[in-house]
Amino acid sequence: MDTLPLDLSQSPTETALETFLNGCRQRAILKSHPQLVSISVASDLLDPLAVLESIYDPSEPHFYVERPLEGVALAGAEVAIHSASRSGDRFESAKAFITDTLDNAVAVGDVTLPFFGPHFFCGFTFFDEVGEGEAFPPATVFVPSWQVSVKRGVCVATANALVEECSDIESISKRIWNANTKIKSFDYRAVDVSANESRRPEWRMEEASEEDDFSDSVGRAIKEIDSEVFEKIVLARARDLRANQVFHPLEILNAMRDRYPDCYSFSFANGEGQSFIGASPERLVKVEDKEFAADALAGSAPRGLSAREDARLGSELLNSEKDRYEQKVVLDSICRRLESLGTEIRLEKEPALKRLSNVQHLYNEVSGKLLEGTSLLDFVEQLHPSPAVGGSPRGRACERISHYEGFARGLYAGPIGWVDSNLEGEFLVAIRSALIDGDTARLYAGVGIVKGSVPEKELQETNLKFKALLENLV
């Protein structure tokens, strides 16, 4: 990718922008290849979710991720360029698409700005293949037409456009200029919220599969574990929430980020009216400044109502043979997969507690240096699905998931994240999530099954996770 340290936002007219875009069209003609143009400018501090909400259109794809405690948020909407893989090696296809796009890209602005340049928003379903009629293909990668990001108090607005040999440069120029003007003068008071004001919805819940079926599946899975078919399997339930009014996914997301500031709040919309949203506690992998970090998360216990009760529950989790074993399976698998990439890893020998607002988990961070020739998507491909959401051994456990679960997972427990122009970025594991479609929401909750698991307790854990999701929706 070529970078130009220009600040077109300082130009008094659109003339400089239009001249620049005409130069990009000449470049497209010379290279016989469309050129992605990305223009980044610093902005007054904005809330990216509020900006996204102000222009929300169910017929346009969007991406949002935020971790409030870290002061990082990233929003993008509409499509400048995209790729959707439905067959073949989806991770290799995604890498090839990103590489080809960056080879034909020009980024303009201050290169020291956080989230400078084009970002590729990615969503991968849990399984490599999906059935007809599912909301998302196995792999979705897109560069948004516009993007607003915040990192530790610095706000950046980015406009992206694809310039081809026959592009209407005047039209592209006006669109970019108008978007930049709107962002620079964004006024929260001008946002019309009256359309979204509504009374508390009436609703009913339906099981995608019966509770008895889930408990029976857990029991049969435990027998297979005792027979050493696999060490661990993660089984999920799905419940359909039907309301008497349409759900507003970004309003739900706002409630989630306030309630779970220590989680990744996210939304991935397909542009066909469906949004996959959630608040995940689990990072799959992050690559920044040639360093990687991955989470080994497993085992869970509720938070206490008092300091004494909370400490007791945490201590019981740390000393639970079943939960320690489950977390060790996850950690060992992650270490093996990272070592297969030739990386040297760093980690603490003993797990710590990861305390969230409503639950606590056993946790290790695995980190190290990125080797030359490896990229973020190499890590995503190796680590997904981790035993925390699939099982171990991976292949055998994942084969049995479809046998036990009576529904399609889609993006549930899949990797969702972003890749920047340096091929770095971050992916989360899309758990604690729901698929929003008009007046219907499909809620997902899963649990890890290992030797010593008890079906009734696993059912109770899924009910606890459903309760947390439901509080945000109704």
N, C-alpha and C positions, 0 to 999 in steps of 0.2 A: 504494500500500500504506500502510495506517495502522500506526504504530508506537506501542507503549506501553512506557515505561521502567519496567517492573515486574520484580521478581524473585520469581516464584512458588515458586522452590525454597526460599525461606526460610519459607514458610508451614508451620505445625506440622501441619496436616491437609490433606486434599484439598478442604476446603470452599471455600477461595478459588479454587482451580482450577475446581471444578465451577460455582461462581457465574459466573466469567469465561466459561466455555464456554457456559453458558445465555444469557449476553449475546450471544455470537457466533451462537447459534441464532436469537435475536430479530432480529439483523442480517440473517441469511439470509432470514428471513421477510419483512422489510421490503424487501429488495432483490430478492426472488424469484430468488435466485442463491446456490448453495453458497458458503461462505466457507472459505478456507484459513487455518488457525490455525498459527502457527509460534512455538515457545517455545525461546529460546536461553539457556543458562546456562553460566557458567564451570565448569570441572571440574579436578580434579587431572590432572596430565600423564599421558596415556595414549598407547599406540601404536594408532592407528586400524585398522591392519591386524590387530593381535591381537584387537581388539574384533570386527571383522568376521568373523574366522576363528572366534571363539568361538560365534557364532550362525549360521554359514554354513548356508544351506539352498538346495540346487539348484533348488527350486521357487519361489524368490523372486528377483526382479531385484536386482542390486546394482551399485554403481559404486565404483571406487577409483582414485585417482591420487596419486602421490607423487613429489617430486623431493628425494631425501635431502640433497643438498648445499645446498639452499635452506631446509631445515628446514620444508617445507610438505607436508602430507598431508591428504587429504579422503576420507572413506568414508561411504557411505549405502546403506541396504537397505530392502526392502519398498516399497510404493507408496502414497503418499497421494493423488496425482492424476497422470495420465499422458496422453500423446497419441502416437499412432503414425500417421504419414502413409504411405500406399501409392501415392498418385497426386497429380498436380497439383504446384504449387510448394511443395516441402517446406520450404524456408527461410522463406517467407512464412507458411506454416501454423504453423511453430514459433514465429515471432515473435508471431503473433496469439494463439496459445495462452498464451504467457508473459505477454503484455500483459493478456489477459483475466483470467488467474489472479491477477496482481498487483493488478489493479483490485478484486479481491474477496478481499483477503488482510489479515490482521492479524498483525503480528509483535510479540512480547513479549520484553523483556529489555534488556540493556545494549547500546545501538546502537554502542558503540565497540569491541565484541568483534570479532576477526577472524572472518570467515565467519558473521556475524550474519544471522539470518533464513533464509527459504527459498532453496534453490539448485536450479536446474533442470539435471539431468544429461542430456547430449545425446550421441547417437551417430548419425552420418550415414554411410550406405554410400558406397563410392567412386562408384558410378553412381547416377543419379537413379531408375532402375528396377531391380528385382530379380526373379528368377524364383520360381516356386512352390517352397515347401519350404526356402527359405533361412533361415538362423538369425535374421536381423534384417531388419526392413522398411527402406525408404529413410530414414526418420527416426524416431527414438525420443527422446522427451523425457519425463522424469518427475521429480517431487519425491518424495524418499524419506520413509518414515514416520519414520525416525530417521537422524541424521547425527552423526558425530564428526569434528572437524577439529583440526589443530594448525598453528600458524604461529609460528615462532621462539619455541617454548617455551610458548605460550599455547594451552590446550586448551579447546574449546567443544563442548558437546553440544546438539543441536537435535532437538526432537520436532515433527513436522508431522502435522496431521490435517485432514480435510475435514469441515466441519460443515454439515449440511443441515437443512431444515425438520423432517424426521422423524428426525433422528439420536438415537441412544441416548446422551445426554450422560454418564450415569453410567459406561457402558462405555468411552467415549472417555477420560474422566477417569482411570479406573483404569489404562488402557493407558499413558497419558502418565506418570502418577505412578510406575507400576512400572518403566517404562523409565528414568526419571530416577533412581530409587532404585538400579537395577542399575548404571547408569553411575557414580554417585557412589561405589558400594562395589565397583567392579569389581576382581576379584582374579585375577591371572594364574595363581596356584597352583591355582585352581579349574577352570581350563581342562583338559578331558580330551583329551590328545593320543594316548592309547593307540590310539584307533580309526584314527589316521592313520599309526601306526608300521608300516612295511612294508619288505620286503627290496627290493633293487635290482631293477627290473622287467626281464623279458625283453621284447624288442621287435623289430619289423622295420619297415623303411621301404619305402613304395611311392610311385612317382612318379605325380602326377596327370596329368603329361604327360612324355614321355620326354626325356632329356637331349639326344638327337639332334634332337628336335623343337624344343627351345629354341634350340640353336645354329643350326638352320636358320632359325628365326624371326628371330633376331638378324641373320643374313646377309641375309635378304630385307628387313628393316627398314633396314639400311644402304644397300641399293640404292635404296629409296624416298627416303632422305635425300639420296643422291647425285643423285637425280632431282628434288630440291627439293619433294617431296610434303609434307614437314614438316622442321623443324630437329632435333627431338629427340623420342624416344619412350621411355617407361619400360616395360620388359617384366619380368614377374614369373614365378617358378616356384612351384608348390605341391607339397609332399610330405606324404604321410599317414603318420603314425607310429602304429603299432598295438602296444599293450602287453598283457601278460597280467594287468593289474590296472588299476583306475580311477585316472586322474590326479587330483590334488588341486590345482586351479588357484591357490588362495591360497598354498599351500606353494611352488609354482613361482614365484609372484610375489615371495615373500619372498627366494628365491634370486636373482631378477633384481635386486631393489633393492639387495641387498648387493654384487652383482657389478658393477652399473652405476649407481653413485650419482649420476653426472652425467646420467642419462637420466630420462625420465618413465616410471616403472613404472605400469602401468594394468591394470584389469580391468573389463569391461562384461559383465554377465550378463543373459540374457533371461528368466530365471525358468522356462525349459523344459529346464534341465540343461546348457545351453551357455554357455561363458564365452569371451570374446575377450580375450586377455591379451598383454602385450608390454612392451618397454622401448625406448621411442622416443627418439632423440636430437633429434628435430625438433619445434619449436614452430611451429604454423601462425600463431597470432596471440594476443596478450594485450592486454587493455584494463584499465587500472588508473589511477584518479585522472585520468580524461579524457585519458590518454596511451595510444598503441598501440605495439606492437613486434611485428615479424614476422621470421622467420628465412629467409635465402636460403642453403640448404645443398645442396651437390652435390660430386661428386668424392670419391674415397676412396683411402686407402692404409693398410696395416697399421701397427701400432705396432712399434717396434724392441725387441729384447731388451736393448740397451744404450743409453746416452744418445747415443753417436755414431751408432749405426744409426738410432735414432728421429729424430734431427735430420736425417740424410741423407734418410730417407723423407719427412719433412715438407717438406724443401727441394725434393725432386723433385716432390712434389705441387704446391707453390706455383709451380713453373716448368714444369709440364706443360701444353703447349698445348691438348691435348684436354680435360683437366680444368678448366683456366681457362675455356675456351670453354663447357663444359657449365654451369659455375657462373654465368657471365655471362648465359646464356640464362635461367636461373632468376631471377637478380636483376633483369634488365631487365623480365621479365614481371611480377614482383611489383610493381615500381615503377609500371608502366603501370596495373595494376589498382587500386592504391591511389590513383593520381592521378585515375582515373575517378570516385572518390568525392569529389574536390575537395580532398583533403588535401595538405598540404605535408610532404615527407618529409626525414628526415635519415639519412645513411649515410656510412661511410668509403669512400673511392674504391677502395682495394685490399682484397681478401679477406684474412682471417686464417685461422689453423688452429684448428679446433675439435677438441681432442684428447679422445677418450673412452678408456676403459680398454683397448679392443681394436682401435680403428680411429681414424683422423683424417680430417677433412673440410675442404673450403674453405667459408668462412662469412662472411656479412655480416649484421649486424642492421639492419633498416629500421625507423625509428621516426618518431613525430610526434604532433601534437595531434589529438584527436578533435573533429571538427566537430559543431556543434549539429545534431541531427536524424539523426545516424548512430549505429549501435549495433554491438555486438560481432558479432551475426549478419550484419549487412551486410558486415563484413569477411570473415567465414567464407565467405559466399556468393561474394564476389568472388575470394577467394584459392584456393578449392578448385575443382578440383585444381591445385596449383601444378605447374610444369614439373618439379619435383624428384620427383614421383610420377606425373605424367601425360605431359607432353610439351609441345611448342610447334610450331606454334600449337595451342592447347588443344583446340579442337573437332576438328580434323583428326586429331591424335594420339590422342585418346580414342576416336574412331570405329574406329581401327585396332587398339587394344589388344584389344578383344573378338575381332577377327579372328585375332590372333596367339596369344592365351592360350586354352587349352582348359579353363578352369575359371572359376567365379564368384569375384570378389574379395570380395564382402560388405563387411565393415567394414575389410578390409585397405586401408591408405593413405587411409582416410576420416578426417574430422575427428571427434574425440572430446573432450568437454570439459564445462565448466559455465558457467552464467550466473547471476549473483546478482540481488538485487532492485533494484540500480542499473543493471541491464543491462550490467554489466561481467563479466569473467571471463577464462578462458583455454582455448584449444583446442590439442591436439597433433595430429600426423599419425601415424596408427596403423600404423607400420611396425615391423620387427623383431618380428613378432607371430605368434600362433597361435590357432586356434579349438579349444578343448578341449571334447570331447563324450564323457564316460564314459572308455572305455579307448582313445579315438582322439584324436589331435591333428593338425590340418592346419597345417603350417608354411608361411609365406610369405617369399619373398625376391625383391627386385627390383633392377634395375640400369638406369641411364640410358644410352641409346644415342644417340650423336651421330656426326658425320662423324669418321672416324678410329678408331672403336670396332673391336675385334677380338673375334669370337665366342668364341674359346677363353678370352680373358681375362675376358669378361663371365660366362661359365659358372663360372670359378674364383672370381669375386667372389661369386656366389650361393652357391657351396659354402662359402665362408668365413662368410657370414651364417647359413647353415643350421647350421654347426658351432657357432656361438655360441648359437643357440637350443637346439640339442640338448643342450648341456652343462647347461642348466637343467632340462630335462625328465627326463633319465635319468642 
